[in-house]
């Protein structure tokens, strides 16, 4: 049995459809209930829904053999897992955004609001830029509007939320998409099963 951690929400549902097409369907996952764990012994799979930011923890700790999470999570938390495949879905980017008229002249410490502290620090360290990190967990877009920060570092998909708040992307840091990850021990003991699944999925996504 391969234990698969899927992120709750639209992305997880999209990924499940890919897995099902690859021959790892589990009909009970489609039932309208509040269950979180679903299995199909015939296909040798057990799926469970978890919060997107927790997928890598379930995989790293061995509660799941494989899972799907965004590249942003892998960069921010550096979990001890194998990254097997870019699933080419959930595509967006990590970016620096600010008010349209903002210009960083480099003369003073830059105030950066973000929940992606590690990614932001690494990016500005690569530019040798002195920053003051303000860690926030939600509604990051209002930080520059209220003068709490100069810029924000956040995930940008369509950019609609930024536009609605008179902000714009100033710099792109790295592209993000969903990745198939595996627990290191599981990969060692279930190599054939995991590689087989990964190959079938890769064929489907092109």
FINUTI-939318 format. One line per 8 residues: number of its first residue (from 0); for each residue x, y, z of N, C-alpha, C. Coordinates in steps of 0.02 Angstrom, whole numbers, plus 50000, padded with zeros to 5 digits. Layout:
N
NUM> X/Y/Z/X/Y/Z/X/Y/Z; ...;
//
This chain:
206
0> 50042/49940/50000/50000/50000/50000/50044/50063/50000; 50032/50107/49952/50068/50171/49951/50023/50223/49985; 50050/50256/50036/50014/50310/50071/50029/50377/50039; 49977/50411/50016/49986/50473/49978/49952/50532/50014; 49991/50583/50031/49964/50644/50062/49948/50694/50007; 49884/50714/50004/49863/50763/49954/49843/50828/49989; 49860/50886/49958/49840/50949/49988/49765/50961/49979; 49731/50980/50033/49659/50995/50029/49648/51052/49980;
8> 49591/51051/49947/49573/51106/49903/49579/51089/49829; 49573/51141/49787/49572/51132/49715/49633/51096/49687; 49692/51115/49712/49754/51084/49687/49754/51009/49700; 49736/50990/49761/49734/50919/49779/49685/50880/49737; 49628/50910/49723/49577/50877/49682/49603/50867/49611; 49638/50918/49586/49667/50914/49518/49720/50859/49515; 49761/50855/49566/49814/50805/49569/49784/50735/49574; 49731/50729/49615/49699/50664/49622/49675/50639/49554;
16> 49646/50684/49514/49621/50664/49447/49678/50638/49403; 49737/50668/49409/49795/50644/49371/49815/50574/49395; 49817/50565/49461/49835/50499/49489/49783/50446/49468; 49719/50465/49468/49666/50418/49449/49675/50397/49376; 49690/50446/49333/49700/50431/49262/49761/50385/49252; 49809/50392/49298/49870/50351/49294/49858/50280/49320; 49796/50266/49344/49778/50199/49366/49777/50190/49441; 49776/50246/49478/49776/50243/49551/49712/50274/49580;
24> 49656/50256/49548/49592/50285/49570/49569/50256/49637; 49529/50295/49671/49501/50275/49736/49431/50306/49739; 49380/50271/49714/49312/50300/49708/49284/50332/49771; 49301/50305/49830/49272/50331/49892/49292/50404/49906; 49346/50427/49873/49369/50496/49884/49318/50546/49856; 49276/50522/49810/49226/50565/49777/49161/50570/49817; 49154/50528/49868/49092/50528/49907/49087/50593/49948; 49026/50616/49956/49015/50678/49992/49012/50666/50067;
32> 49070/50665/50098/49073/50656/50171/49133/50694/50199; 49142/50688/50264/49196/50726/50296/49257/50683/50311; 49259/50624/50282/49316/50580/50293/49380/50611/50265; 49436/50593/50295/49500/50620/50273/49546/50566/50243; 49530/50502/50257/49571/50447/50232/49529/50401/50188; 49557/50384/50130/49521/50342/50082/49570/50290/50054; 49547/50228/50047/49592/50179/50018/49560/50133/49967; 49602/50109/49922/49580/50061/49872/49631/50004/49872;
40> 49618/49951/49914/49666/49896/49920/49682/49863/49853; 49633/49863/49809/49642/49832/49743/49698/49867/49704; 49701/49934/49710/49753/49972/49675/49814/49984/49719; 49809/49965/49783/49866/49972/49828/49881/50044/49848; 49828/50086/49852/49839/50155/49872/49794/50177/49930; 49821/50220/49971/49782/50252/50024/49796/50327/50020; 49744/50366/50010/49750/50439/50006/49727/50471/50071; 49757/50527/50088/49728/50567/50141/49738/50641/50128;
48> 49687/50680/50147/49689/50753/50138/49722/50786/50197; 49769/50831/50185/49799/50870/50239/49807/50943/50216; 49818/50986/50264/49829/51057/50248/49890/51061/50202; 49887/51101/50148/49943/51104/50100/50012/51113/50132; 50016/51158/50182/50082/51171/50212/50106/51113/50257; 50062/51064/50270/50081/51007/50313/50103/50945/50273; 50091/50945/50207/50106/50886/50167/50178/50863/50177; 50225/50911/50173/50296/50893/50177/50313/50863/50245;
56> 50277/50883/50298/50290/50856/50365/50267/50783/50368; 50208/50768/50341/50184/50699/50340/50231/50654/50300; 50258/50681/50245/50303/50641/50204/50371/50634/50238; 50398/50688/50263/50464/50686/50296/50464/50638/50356; 50409/50639/50394/50405/50597/50455/50382/50526/50441; 50365/50511/50378/50348/50442/50361/50276/50421/50369; 50232/50469/50387/50160/50453/50391/50133/50443/50320; 50165/50475/50272/50149/50465/50201/50212/50444/50164;
64> 50203/50400/50115/50261/50379/50074/50278/50433/50024; 50225/50461/49993/50234/50515/49945/50181/50568/49957; 50191/50626/49927/50143/50680/49935/50154/50732/49882; 50110/50781/49883/50115/50835/49833/50114/50902/49870; 50166/50942/49858/50167/51009/49888/50201/51058/49841; 50191/51122/49854/50219/51174/49812/50294/51183/49823; 50327/51207/49772/50399/51220/49776/50414/51272/49831; 50366/51316/49844/50375/51367/49897/50386/51334/49965;
72> 50350/51280/49978/50356/51244/50042/50425/51212/50046; 50448/51182/49991/50513/51149/49990/50570/51199/50002; 50563/51258/49972/50614/51309/49981/50613/51337/50052; 50552/51349/50078/50546/51382/50143/50565/51336/50201; 50545/51272/50197/50555/51228/50255/50610/51176/50246; 50637/51169/50185/50691/51121/50171/50680/51053/50203; 50622/51020/50192/50611/50955/50223/50659/50902/50194; 50674/50852/50235/50718/50797/50213/50677/50747/50172;
80> 50665/50764/50110/50626/50720/50065/50659/50720/49997; 50638/50672/49955/50661/50672/49886/50609/50708/49844; 50632/50752/49800/50587/50785/49752/50590/50745/49688; 50534/50712/49671/50535/50665/49615/50513/50696/49549; 50466/50742/49551/50434/50763/49489/50402/50832/49494; 50410/50872/49441/50373/50934/49435/50307/50917/49402; 50252/50927/49438/50186/50908/49412/50155/50961/49365; 50191/51016/49356/50172/51068/49308/50101/51094/49318;
88> 50078/51094/49380/50012/51122/49396/50019/51163/49459; 49969/51204/49475/49976/51249/49531/50031/51300/49518; 50036/51321/49455/50092/51364/49434/50080/51436/49457; 50131/51464/49490/50131/51534/49511/50203/51555/49522; 50215/51607/49560/50285/51628/49571/50292/51663/49638; 50352/51659/49664/50369/51697/49724/50397/51764/49699; 50370/51817/49726/50390/51882/49699/50393/51936/49753; 50428/51990/49735/50431/52050/49777/50380/52099/49748;
96> 50335/52125/49789/50287/52174/49766/50288/52235/49812; 50267/52291/49784/50266/52354/49822/50216/52402/49790; 50208/52460/49821/50165/52511/49792/50196/52532/49725; 50152/52551/49678/50175/52565/49610/50230/52619/49608; 50225/52667/49652/50275/52721/49650/50337/52708/49692; 50341/52648/49721/50399/52634/49765/50462/52618/49724; 50518/52648/49745/50582/52633/49713/50633/52621/49769; 50667/52564/49766/50718/52548/49817/50785/52579/49796;
104> 50803/52633/49829/50866/52665/49811/50926/52635/49848; 50912/52586/49892/50967/52551/49927/51001/52592/49981; 50973/52650/49998/51006/52694/50046/50992/52676/50119; 50938/52638/50131/50923/52620/50201/50899/52547/50204; 50893/52522/50265/50869/52453/50275/50799/52446/50245; 50790/52394/50205/50726/52383/50172/50680/52342/50218; 50620/52368/50229/50572/52332/50271/50531/52284/50228; 50537/52219/50244/50505/52167/50203/50454/52127/50244;
112> 50391/52130/50223/50339/52091/50257/50327/52026/50219; 50325/51970/50254/50317/51906/50220/50301/51851/50270; 50273/51795/50245/50269/51736/50287/50323/51687/50265; 50357/51703/50208/50410/51659/50182/50478/51689/50202; 50492/51685/50266/50551/51717/50295/50616/51691/50264; 50622/51625/50260/50684/51596/50235/50697/51615/50162; 50644/51611/50122/50650/51628/50051/50669/51701/50041; 50638/51745/50081/50652/51816/50076/50724/51831/50097;
120> 50745/51801/50153/50813/51813/50177/50865/51790/50126; 50853/51731/50098/50901/51703/50049/50905/51747/49987; 50847/51772/49965/50846/51814/49905/50885/51878/49916; 50871/51912/49972/50904/51976/49983/50978/51967/50002; 50994/51910/50033/51065/51896/50049/51104/51890/49983; 51072/51859/49932/51106/51850/49867/51118/51918/49834; 51080/51969/49854/51089/52036/49826/51129/52081/49873; 51151/52051/49929/51188/52088/49981/51148/52149/50004;
128> 51083/52139/50011/51039/52195/50032/51020/52187/50105; 51028/52241/50143/51012/52241/50214/50936/52248/50223; 50906/52199/50258/50833/52201/50265/50810/52193/50338; 50749/52216/50350/50716/52205/50414/50654/52164/50398; 50654/52100/50421/50598/52055/50406/50541/52065/50456; 50480/52073/50428/50421/52077/50470/50379/52015/50453; 50376/51968/50499/50340/51905/50485/50265/51913/50497; 50227/51903/50443/50154/51906/50448/50125/51840/50423;
136> 50064/51825/50442/50034/51762/50422/49973/51769/50376; 49951/51830/50365/49894/51839/50320/49885/51912/50302; 49846/51925/50248/49833/51993/50224/49897/52034/50218; 49947/52003/50188/50013/52035/50183/50010/52098/50140; 49963/52099/50092/49958/52156/50045/49948/52223/50079; 49917/52222/50140/49904/52288/50171/49966/52317/50205; 50018/52277/50214/50078/52301/50250/50109/52363/50217; 50121/52363/50151/50150/52424/50121/50101/52483/50119;
144> 50036/52468/50114/49985/52520/50111/49983/52559/50177; 49991/52522/50232/49989/52554/50298/50057/52578/50322; 50108/52569/50280/50175/52592/50298/50212/52546/50344; 50185/52485/50355/50219/52437/50398/50283/52411/50364; 50279/52404/50297/50338/52380/50260/50346/52420/50196; 50405/52413/50166/50417/52444/50100/50392/52397/50045; 50407/52333/50055/50389/52282/50005/50361/52221/50040; 50331/52177/49999/50311/52111/50025/50343/52058/49981;
152> 50354/52000/50010/50376/51941/49972/50321/51890/49981; 50289/51872/49924/50231/51828/49929/50222/51789/49864; 50175/51741/49867/50158/51703/49807/50110/51744/49764; 50125/51748/49700/50082/51785/49654/50059/51736/49600; 49992/51733/49592/49965/51689/49540/49943/51733/49481; 49888/51768/49489/49863/51810/49433/49883/51884/49442; 49898/51903/49504/49916/51973/49517/49854/52017/49530; 49794/51987/49529/49732/52025/49539/49730/52059/49607;
160> 49747/52021/49660/49745/52049/49728/49792/52108/49733; 49851/52103/49702/49899/52158/49704/49869/52220/49670; 49842/52210/49610/49813/52267/49573/49757/52301/49612; 49715/52260/49643/49658/52288/49681/49682/52329/49741; 49744/52317/49763/49772/52354/49820/49826/52403/49798; 49825/52420/49733/49874/52467/49704/49947/52448/49715; 49959/52383/49711/50027/52358/49716/50046/52326/49649; 50111/52316/49638/50133/52282/49578/50195/52241/49592;
168> 50207/52191/49550/50267/52149/49557/50328/52191/49536; 50378/52191/49579/50440/52228/49563/50496/52180/49540; 50498/52121/49571/50549/52072/49553/50520/52002/49562; 50540/51956/49518/50520/51886/49526/50578/51848/49559; 50562/51806/49607/50614/51771/49644/50624/51700/49616; 50571/51660/49614/50576/51594/49582/50506/51569/49563; 50503/51526/49511/50438/51499/49491/50416/51444/49539; 50351/51436/49546/50323/51385/49591/50275/51340/49552;
176> 50278/51276/49568/50228/51229/49543/50225/51171/49592; 50174/51128/49584/50167/51071/49629/50220/51019/49614; 50249/50989/49666/50301/50939/49658/50280/50874/49693; 50299/50818/49662/50288/50753/49693/50350/50738/49735; 50339/50727/49800/50395/50714/49845/50387/50645/49878; 50443/50618/49901/50441/50551/49932/50481/50550/49996; 50457/50509/50043/50493/50496/50105/50556/50456/50087; 50612/50473/50116/50676/50440/50097/50677/50366/50113;
184> 50651/50347/50171/50650/50275/50189/50601/50237/50146; 50542/50267/50135/50491/50235/50093/50518/50223/50023; 50555/50272/49998/50581/50266/49930/50630/50207/49926; 50665/50196/49981/50714/50141/49983/50678/50073/49983; 50623/50069/50021/50589/50004/50028/50532/49993/49978; 50508/50046/49948/50454/50039/49899/50474/50071/49833; 50538/50065/49817/50565/50098/49757/50525/50083/49695; 50513/50020/49683/50480/49999/49621/50410/50030/49616;
192> 50370/50024/49670/50302/50050/49670/50300/50126/49660; 50345/50161/49696/50345/50234/49691/50370/50257/49623; 50423/50225/49597/50449/50245/49532/50398/50230/49477; 50362/50175/49484/50311/50156/49435/50256/50209/49433; 50233/50230/49492/50182/50282/49496/50207/50347/49465; 50268/50367/49484/50297/50429/49458/50303/50429/49382; 50323/50371/49354/50330/50366/49281/50263/50373/49246; 50212/50340/49274/50145/50342/49244/50117/50414/49246;
200> 50128/50448/49302/50105/50517/49309/50143/50562/49261; 50209/50553/49256/50250/50594/49212/50228/50587/49139; 50211/50526/49119/50187/50514/49051/50123/50554/49038; 50079/50557/49087/50016/50593/49080/50024/50668/49074; 50070/50695/49114/50078/50769/49114/50124/50793/49059; 50157/50745/49025/50200/50764/48968/50267/50788/48991;
//
